[in-house]
Amino acid sequence: MTEVRPLFVDKQPIEAENVTPSLVDMAAAVAAIAATRLLLLITVLTGAATWLWTVYDPQPWRLYAACAFSVVFVGPQILLYFRKG
């Protein structure tokens, strides 16, 4: 049986002077970007499923619902994605 050893615990200790306000600000910015991209991913996948269902069984009300979903949800998310980076 092989011995389990921690990989990074001994090599990179976290000290109080390493956690600076700029590191906290950077972490907050990265979290905001990741959240924006995750919301966009969920919205685009939902929109793709909606359009696949619309194309598979086209009905006028379903087409209107898919267009409304794309305009109301996907459009603003894409604009937010390009604005936030």
C-alpha positions as CSV (number, residue, x, y, z in Angstrom):
1,M,0.0,0.0,0.0
2,T,1.3,3.4,-0.9
3,E,1.6,6.3,1.5
4,V,-0.7,9.3,1.0
5,R,1.1,12.5,1.3
6,P,-0.1,16.1,0.9
7,L,1.1,17.8,-2.2
8,F,1.0,21.5,-1.5
9,V,0.5,21.9,2.2
10,D,4.2,22.0,3.2
11,K,5.4,23.8,0.1
12,Q,3.1,26.8,0.1
13,P,2.0,28.0,3.5
14,I,-0.6,30.7,3.7
15,E,0.6,33.6,5.8
16,A,-1.3,36.7,6.8
17,E,1.0,39.1,4.9
18,N,0.3,37.2,1.6
19,V,-3.4,38.0,1.7
20,T,-3.5,41.6,0.7
21,P,-6.4,43.8,-0.2
22,S,-5.4,43.6,-3.9
23,L,-5.6,39.8,-3.7
24,V,-9.1,40.0,-2.2
25,D,-10.2,42.5,-4.9
26,M,-8.7,40.3,-7.6
27,A,-10.6,37.2,-6.2
28,A,-13.8,39.2,-6.2
29,A,-13.3,40.3,-9.8
30,V,-12.5,36.7,-10.9
31,A,-15.7,35.5,-9.1
32,A,-17.8,38.1,-10.9
33,I,-16.4,37.1,-14.3
34,A,-17.0,33.4,-13.6
35,A,-20.5,34.1,-12.4
36,T,-21.3,36.1,-15.5
37,R,-20.0,33.3,-17.8
38,L,-21.8,30.6,-15.8
39,L,-25.1,32.5,-16.2
40,L,-24.4,32.9,-19.9
41,L,-23.7,29.2,-20.2
42,I,-26.9,28.2,-18.5
43,T,-28.9,30.7,-20.5
44,V,-27.4,29.6,-23.8
45,L,-28.0,25.9,-23.1
46,T,-31.6,26.6,-22.1
47,G,-32.1,28.7,-25.2
48,A,-30.6,25.9,-27.4
49,A,-32.9,23.4,-25.8
50,T,-35.9,25.7,-26.4
51,W,-35.0,26.2,-30.0
52,L,-34.4,22.4,-30.6
53,W,-37.8,21.7,-29.2
54,T,-39.3,24.5,-31.4
55,V,-37.6,23.2,-34.5
56,Y,-38.5,19.6,-33.7
57,D,-42.2,20.3,-33.3
58,P,-42.9,23.8,-34.7
59,Q,-46.1,25.5,-33.6
60,P,-46.7,29.2,-33.7
61,W,-47.0,29.7,-29.9
62,R,-43.8,27.8,-29.4
63,L,-42.0,29.9,-32.0
64,Y,-43.2,33.1,-30.2
65,A,-42.1,31.7,-26.9
66,A,-38.6,30.8,-28.2
67,C,-38.2,34.3,-29.8
68,A,-39.3,36.0,-26.6
69,F,-36.9,33.8,-24.5
70,S,-34.0,34.7,-26.8
71,V,-34.7,38.4,-26.7
72,V,-35.5,38.7,-23.0
73,F,-32.8,36.3,-21.5
74,V,-30.1,35.5,-24.1
75,G,-29.7,39.0,-25.5
76,P,-29.0,40.8,-22.2
77,Q,-26.7,38.0,-21.1
78,I,-24.6,38.3,-24.2
79,L,-24.4,42.1,-23.8
80,L,-23.4,41.6,-20.2
81,Y,-20.7,39.1,-21.3
82,F,-19.2,41.5,-23.8
83,R,-19.4,44.4,-21.3
84,K,-17.8,42.5,-18.4
85,G,-15.2,40.7,-20.5
